[in-house]
Amino acid sequence: MKEIMTFKSGKFYLCDIYDETQINNLLMRAIVLNETVVDLPILPELSSHLEPDIMYSSISGTAMIEGNAITGEDVKRIAAGEDIASYTQKDKQEIKNLINAYNWLAGIEPADEPFTLTEETIKELHKIITSNVLLENNIPGQYRNEMVYVGDKAHGGRYTPPKILADIKNLMTEFVSWINSKEIITLNPFIRAALAHYHFCLIHPFGDGNGRTARIIEALLLQTSNIKYVPKEISNYYYRNVDDYYISFSKSIKLKKDITPFLEFMLKASVESLQGIKGSIIYFIRKFTLRDFYAFEKQEKRITRRQLDLLLLLLDNQVPFSLKDLMEKSPFSILYRKVSTQTARRDLKKLTEKNILKLGEDNKYSLNLRALG
């Protein structure tokens, strides 16, 4: 831990002290899950869907934390060059800036050595994030020289970050020196990234855009340490649990010399994000494996062409359906409009007996994704 005396705000602590009994289990789960995700085979088709979807939803999530209402789907439209009239120019520009920041992030490759964070990098990120957005008392890439207040009573109280430019300059110099020190750089990347996120927000060096900048700094330190997908996906967890996100800051601020609440929250976010990503990857792997399995069953004449077409349709449209749906509702009716109800019933019976389909308690059929175990 490092103690710094400021001119106007008293003592400021750069703290790496936490309760290992509360943290270590979460940390080990995050490490093991990341190793699992890294080792899973990522097919090109999966990668082409997964990475952009995570990026668009993450941009929306990190922006929504700050009050921007643009959804992940609309982020995708803006990235494609569409101008959506229903949103304000400010909100659209913030999204365009975040797209640029995430594209910048995508160009930074993982390395064998921990990433060295500099003030120049931080200022460049902030400049990208807040450029061309008219914000009072904010100059892109420049530290503030005004008082700001952070938080509210509902989230644990209001916090006053360092008040003057001289203190901010000094604390940012101390911060990057500390986050790159041997003491911190040798910590697990999840811990180091969380420390950077927390303390940057504590200093709050810019007039606006501090939260978005902090989350991309965290993403940068995770990504360069070969943490897969979490660097972007974690912002969605923060947004979904935004009250707990702010409260974890307030609890750690009140403790001063103990960062356990924020670390615990960040590691929970990492674990849940990795579990979701692992599930998505396994789901896609199952889909591709089942596609080959169905084709083999058809080749061996164990299922008919129509039954194969139904199964392939279900792989892309996984909704429960009834015999009546099969006969009357699109897209199933395209396959079954020229056959009798009895024939359709036989198809369902055969595929269910082969454990390829399953029949639920609601008497609706669905694809058995675990047909191969």
C-alpha positions as CSV (number, residue, x, y, z in Angstrom):
1,M,0.0,0.0,0.0
2,K,1.1,3.5,-0.8
3,E,0.2,6.6,1.2
4,I,0.3,10.0,-0.6
5,M,-0.3,13.4,1.0
6,T,-2.3,15.8,-1.2
7,F,-2.5,19.6,-1.0
8,K,-6.2,19.9,-0.6
9,S,-7.7,16.5,0.0
10,G,-5.6,15.0,2.8
11,K,-4.1,11.5,2.6
12,F,-4.8,9.4,-0.5
13,Y,-4.2,5.6,-0.4
14,L,-3.2,3.4,-3.3
15,C,-4.3,0.1,-1.7
16,D,-3.7,-3.5,-2.6
17,I,-4.9,-4.9,0.8
18,Y,-7.8,-7.3,0.7
19,D,-9.3,-10.3,2.6
20,E,-8.0,-13.4,0.9
21,T,-10.6,-15.6,2.5
22,Q,-13.3,-13.7,0.5
23,I,-11.3,-13.3,-2.7
24,N,-9.3,-16.4,-3.3
25,N,-12.1,-18.8,-4.2
26,L,-13.5,-16.4,-6.8
27,L,-10.0,-15.7,-8.1
28,M,-9.3,-19.4,-8.6
29,R,-12.7,-19.9,-10.4
30,A,-11.9,-17.0,-12.7
31,I,-8.5,-18.4,-13.5
32,V,-9.7,-21.9,-14.2
33,L,-12.7,-20.7,-16.3
34,N,-10.4,-18.5,-18.4
35,E,-8.0,-21.4,-19.0
36,T,-11.0,-23.5,-20.1
37,V,-12.3,-20.8,-22.4
38,V,-8.8,-20.2,-23.9
39,D,-8.5,-24.0,-24.6
40,L,-11.9,-24.4,-26.2
41,P,-11.8,-24.6,-30.0
42,I,-13.2,-21.4,-31.6
43,L,-14.6,-22.1,-35.1
44,P,-14.4,-19.2,-37.5
45,E,-18.2,-19.0,-37.8
46,L,-18.5,-18.8,-34.0
47,S,-15.7,-16.1,-33.7
48,S,-17.4,-14.0,-36.4
49,H,-20.6,-13.9,-34.4
50,L,-19.3,-14.0,-30.8
51,E,-16.7,-11.2,-30.8
52,P,-18.8,-8.5,-32.6
53,D,-21.9,-9.3,-30.5
54,I,-19.9,-9.0,-27.2
55,M,-18.4,-5.7,-28.5
56,Y,-21.7,-4.1,-29.4
57,S,-23.4,-5.2,-26.2
58,S,-20.4,-4.1,-24.1
59,I,-20.4,-0.7,-25.7
60,S,-24.1,-0.3,-25.0
61,G,-23.5,-1.6,-21.4
62,T,-20.7,0.8,-20.5
63,A,-22.5,3.7,-22.1
64,M,-25.8,2.9,-20.3
65,I,-24.0,3.0,-16.9
66,E,-23.5,6.7,-17.7
67,G,-27.1,7.3,-18.8
68,N,-26.8,6.7,-22.6
69,A,-29.9,4.7,-23.7
70,I,-28.6,3.2,-27.0
71,T,-29.1,-0.6,-27.2
72,G,-26.6,-3.2,-28.4
73,E,-28.6,-3.7,-31.6
74,D,-28.6,0.0,-32.3
75,V,-24.8,0.2,-31.6
76,K,-24.4,-2.3,-34.4
77,R,-26.5,-0.1,-36.7
78,I,-24.4,3.0,-35.8
79,A,-21.2,1.0,-36.4
80,A,-22.6,0.2,-39.9
81,G,-23.0,3.9,-40.6
82,E,-26.7,4.3,-40.0
83,D,-28.0,7.5,-38.4
84,I,-30.8,6.8,-36.0
85,A,-33.0,9.9,-35.6
86,S,-34.6,8.8,-32.3
87,Y,-31.4,9.3,-30.3
88,T,-29.7,12.6,-29.4
89,Q,-26.6,13.7,-31.2
90,K,-24.6,13.5,-28.0
91,D,-25.6,9.9,-27.3
92,K,-24.8,8.9,-30.9
93,Q,-21.4,10.6,-30.7
94,E,-20.6,8.9,-27.4
95,I,-21.3,5.5,-29.1
96,K,-19.2,6.4,-32.1
97,N,-16.3,7.3,-29.8
98,L,-16.7,4.1,-27.8
99,I,-16.6,2.1,-31.1
100,N,-13.3,3.9,-31.9
101,A,-12.0,3.1,-28.4
102,Y,-12.9,-0.6,-28.7
103,N,-11.3,-0.8,-32.2
104,W,-8.2,0.8,-30.7
105,L,-8.4,-1.9,-27.9
106,A,-8.7,-4.7,-30.5
107,G,-5.4,-3.6,-32.0
108,I,-3.5,-4.3,-28.8
109,E,-2.2,-7.9,-28.7
110,P,-1.6,-10.0,-25.6
111,A,2.0,-10.1,-24.5
112,D,4.3,-12.2,-22.5
113,E,5.1,-9.3,-20.2
114,P,2.4,-7.3,-18.3
115,F,1.3,-4.2,-20.1
116,T,2.9,-0.9,-18.9
117,L,0.1,1.6,-18.4
118,T,1.2,5.2,-19.0
119,E,-0.4,8.6,-18.5
120,E,-0.1,9.1,-22.3
121,T,-2.2,6.0,-23.0
122,I,-4.8,7.1,-20.4
123,K,-5.1,10.6,-21.9
124,E,-5.3,9.2,-25.5
125,L,-8.1,6.8,-24.4
126,H,-10.0,9.7,-22.8
127,K,-9.5,11.8,-25.8
128,I,-11.0,9.1,-28.0
129,I,-13.9,8.5,-25.6
130,T,-15.0,12.2,-25.2
131,S,-14.0,13.8,-28.5
132,N,-16.7,15.9,-30.3
133,V,-19.0,15.6,-27.3
134,L,-19.9,19.0,-25.7
135,L,-19.5,18.5,-22.0
136,E,-19.1,21.2,-19.4
137,N,-15.7,21.5,-17.8
138,N,-14.3,18.6,-19.9
139,I,-11.4,18.9,-22.4
140,P,-10.6,15.5,-24.1
141,G,-7.3,14.2,-22.9
142,Q,-6.7,16.9,-20.3
143,Y,-7.0,16.6,-16.5
144,R,-9.7,18.7,-14.8
145,N,-9.1,21.7,-12.6
146,E,-12.6,21.9,-11.0
147,M,-14.2,20.1,-8.1
148,V,-16.5,17.2,-8.9
149,Y,-18.8,15.0,-6.8
150,V,-19.3,11.3,-7.4
151,G,-22.1,8.9,-6.2
152,D,-25.3,9.6,-4.2
153,K,-27.0,8.6,-1.0
154,A,-28.7,5.6,-2.6
155,H,-25.4,4.0,-3.4
156,G,-23.5,4.6,-0.2
157,G,-23.0,8.3,-0.1
158,R,-21.4,11.1,-2.1
159,Y,-17.6,11.0,-2.6
160,T,-15.4,14.1,-3.4
161,P,-12.4,13.2,-5.5
162,P,-9.1,15.2,-5.3
163,K,-10.1,18.8,-5.9
164,I,-7.3,20.6,-7.7
165,L,-5.2,20.1,-10.8
166,A,-1.9,19.9,-8.8
167,D,-3.2,17.0,-6.7
168,I,-4.6,15.2,-9.8
169,K,-1.3,15.5,-11.7
170,N,0.6,14.2,-8.7
171,L,-1.8,11.4,-8.0
172,M,-1.8,10.3,-11.6
173,T,2.0,10.2,-11.7
174,E,1.9,8.1,-8.5
175,F,-0.9,5.9,-9.7
176,V,0.9,4.8,-13.0
177,S,4.2,4.3,-11.1
178,W,2.4,2.1,-8.5
179,I,0.3,0.1,-11.0
180,N,3.5,-0.7,-13.0
181,S,5.6,-1.4,-9.9
182,K,7.0,-4.8,-9.2
183,E,4.7,-5.2,-6.2
184,I,1.6,-4.7,-8.4
185,I,2.6,-5.9,-11.8
186,T,3.3,-9.4,-10.5
187,L,-0.2,-9.8,-9.1
188,N,-2.8,-11.9,-10.9
189,P,-4.1,-9.9,-14.0
190,F,-7.6,-9.9,-12.6
191,I,-6.4,-8.3,-9.4
192,R,-4.2,-5.8,-11.1
193,A,-6.9,-4.7,-13.6
194,A,-9.4,-4.3,-10.7
195,L,-6.9,-2.2,-8.8
196,A,-6.4,0.1,-11.9
197,H,-10.2,0.4,-12.4
198,Y,-10.9,1.3,-8.8
199,H,-8.0,3.8,-8.1
200,F,-8.5,5.6,-11.5
201,C,-12.1,6.2,-10.5
202,L,-11.0,7.3,-7.1
203,I,-8.8,10.0,-8.6
204,H,-11.4,10.8,-11.2
205,P,-8.9,12.9,-13.2
206,F,-11.1,14.2,-16.0
207,G,-14.2,16.4,-16.1
208,D,-16.3,13.6,-17.7
209,G,-15.9,10.1,-19.1
210,N,-14.0,8.7,-16.1
211,G,-16.1,5.6,-15.8
212,R,-15.9,4.7,-19.4
213,T,-12.1,5.3,-19.4
214,A,-11.7,3.2,-16.2
215,R,-13.5,0.3,-17.7
216,I,-11.4,0.3,-20.9
217,I,-8.2,0.6,-18.8
218,E,-9.4,-2.5,-17.0
219,A,-10.2,-4.2,-20.3
220,L,-6.8,-3.3,-21.6
221,L,-4.9,-4.8,-18.7
222,L,-7.0,-8.0,-18.9
223,Q,-6.8,-8.4,-22.7
224,T,-3.0,-8.0,-22.8
225,S,-2.8,-10.7,-20.2
226,N,-4.6,-13.2,-22.5
227,I,-7.9,-13.0,-20.6
228,K,-10.4,-14.0,-23.3
229,Y,-13.7,-12.1,-24.0
230,V,-14.1,-10.9,-20.3
231,P,-12.4,-7.6,-21.0
232,K,-15.4,-6.5,-23.0
233,E,-18.2,-8.8,-21.6
234,I,-17.6,-7.6,-18.0
235,S,-19.2,-4.2,-18.7
236,N,-22.5,-5.9,-19.3
237,Y,-22.3,-7.4,-15.9
238,Y,-21.6,-4.0,-14.4
239,Y,-24.6,-2.5,-16.2
240,R,-26.9,-5.4,-15.2
241,N,-25.8,-4.9,-11.5
242,V,-25.2,-1.2,-11.6
243,D,-26.4,-0.5,-8.1
244,D,-24.0,-3.2,-6.6
245,Y,-21.2,-1.7,-8.9
246,Y,-21.5,1.7,-7.3
247,I,-22.0,0.3,-3.8
248,S,-18.8,-1.8,-4.1
249,F,-17.0,1.5,-4.7
250,S,-18.6,3.2,-1.7
251,K,-17.8,0.3,0.6
252,S,-14.2,0.2,-0.4
253,I,-13.9,4.0,-0.1
254,K,-15.2,3.9,3.4
255,L,-12.7,1.2,4.4
256,K,-9.8,3.3,2.9
257,K,-7.2,0.6,3.5
258,D,-9.2,-2.5,2.3
259,I,-10.3,-2.9,-1.3
260,T,-12.1,-6.2,-0.7
261,P,-15.7,-5.1,-1.6
262,F,-14.7,-3.8,-5.1
263,L,-12.4,-6.8,-5.8
264,E,-15.1,-9.2,-4.8
265,F,-17.6,-7.5,-7.1
266,M,-15.2,-7.4,-10.0
267,L,-14.2,-11.1,-9.6
268,K,-17.9,-12.1,-9.4
269,A,-18.4,-10.2,-12.7
270,S,-15.4,-12.0,-14.2
271,V,-16.7,-15.4,-13.2
272,E,-20.2,-14.9,-14.4
273,S,-18.9,-13.4,-17.7
274,L,-16.6,-16.4,-18.3
275,Q,-19.4,-18.8,-17.4
276,G,-21.7,-17.2,-20.0
277,I,-18.9,-17.1,-22.6
278,K,-18.1,-20.8,-21.9
279,G,-21.7,-21.7,-22.3
280,S,-22.0,-19.8,-25.6
281,I,-18.9,-21.5,-27.1
282,I,-20.0,-25.0,-26.0
283,Y,-23.5,-24.3,-27.4
284,F,-22.0,-23.5,-30.8
285,I,-19.7,-26.5,-30.6
286,R,-22.7,-28.7,-29.9
287,K,-24.6,-27.2,-32.8
288,F,-21.8,-27.9,-35.3
289,T,-21.3,-31.4,-33.9
290,L,-25.1,-32.1,-34.1
291,R,-25.2,-30.9,-37.7
292,D,-22.6,-33.5,-38.6
293,F,-24.4,-36.1,-36.6
294,Y,-27.7,-35.5,-38.3
295,A,-26.1,-35.6,-41.7
296,F,-24.5,-39.0,-40.8
297,E,-27.9,-40.3,-39.6
298,K,-29.4,-39.4,-43.0
299,Q,-26.5,-40.9,-44.9
300,E,-27.0,-44.2,-43.0
301,K,-30.8,-43.9,-43.8
302,R,-31.7,-43.8,-40.1
303,I,-33.7,-40.6,-40.7
304,T,-35.4,-39.2,-43.7
305,R,-34.6,-36.0,-45.7
306,R,-37.6,-34.3,-44.2
307,Q,-36.6,-35.2,-40.7
308,L,-33.1,-34.0,-41.4
309,D,-34.5,-30.7,-42.7
310,L,-36.6,-30.3,-39.5
311,L,-33.6,-30.9,-37.3
312,L,-31.4,-28.4,-39.2
313,L,-34.3,-25.9,-39.0
314,L,-34.5,-26.4,-35.2
315,L,-30.7,-25.8,-34.8
316,D,-31.3,-22.2,-36.1
317,N,-34.8,-21.8,-34.5
318,Q,-34.7,-23.3,-31.1
319,V,-38.3,-22.8,-29.9
320,P,-40.6,-25.4,-28.3
321,F,-43.3,-26.5,-30.7
322,S,-46.3,-28.8,-30.8
323,L,-47.6,-31.1,-33.4
324,K,-50.1,-28.4,-34.4
325,D,-47.3,-25.9,-34.7
326,L,-45.5,-28.3,-37.1
327,M,-48.5,-28.4,-39.4
328,E,-49.7,-24.8,-39.2
329,K,-46.9,-22.4,-38.2
330,S,-44.0,-21.0,-40.1
331,P,-41.2,-22.1,-40.6
332,F,-42.3,-25.7,-39.8
333,S,-45.3,-25.7,-42.1
334,I,-43.0,-25.2,-45.1
335,L,-41.8,-28.8,-44.5
336,Y,-45.1,-30.3,-43.4
337,R,-47.8,-28.6,-45.4
338,K,-47.9,-31.5,-48.0
339,V,-47.9,-34.4,-45.5
340,S,-50.6,-35.8,-43.2
341,T,-50.8,-35.2,-39.4
342,Q,-50.2,-38.9,-39.0
343,T,-46.9,-38.7,-40.9
344,A,-45.8,-35.7,-38.8
345,R,-46.7,-37.5,-35.6
346,R,-44.6,-40.5,-36.8
347,D,-41.6,-38.2,-37.4
348,L,-41.9,-36.7,-33.9
349,K,-42.3,-40.2,-32.3
350,K,-39.2,-41.5,-34.2
351,L,-37.0,-38.5,-33.4
352,T,-38.1,-38.6,-29.7
353,E,-37.4,-42.3,-29.4
354,K,-33.9,-41.7,-30.9
355,N,-33.4,-39.0,-28.1
356,I,-32.8,-36.4,-30.8
357,L,-36.0,-34.5,-29.7
358,K,-37.4,-34.3,-26.2
359,L,-41.0,-33.9,-25.1
360,G,-41.6,-31.4,-22.3
361,E,-44.2,-31.4,-19.6
362,D,-46.2,-28.9,-21.6
363,N,-46.4,-31.4,-24.4
364,K,-44.1,-29.4,-26.6
365,Y,-41.1,-30.7,-28.4
366,S,-37.6,-29.2,-28.5
367,L,-34.2,-30.1,-29.7
368,N,-32.1,-32.3,-27.4
369,L,-28.7,-30.5,-27.5
370,R,-27.3,-33.3,-25.3
371,A,-28.3,-36.1,-27.7
372,L,-24.6,-37.1,-28.0
373,G,-24.0,-36.9,-24.2
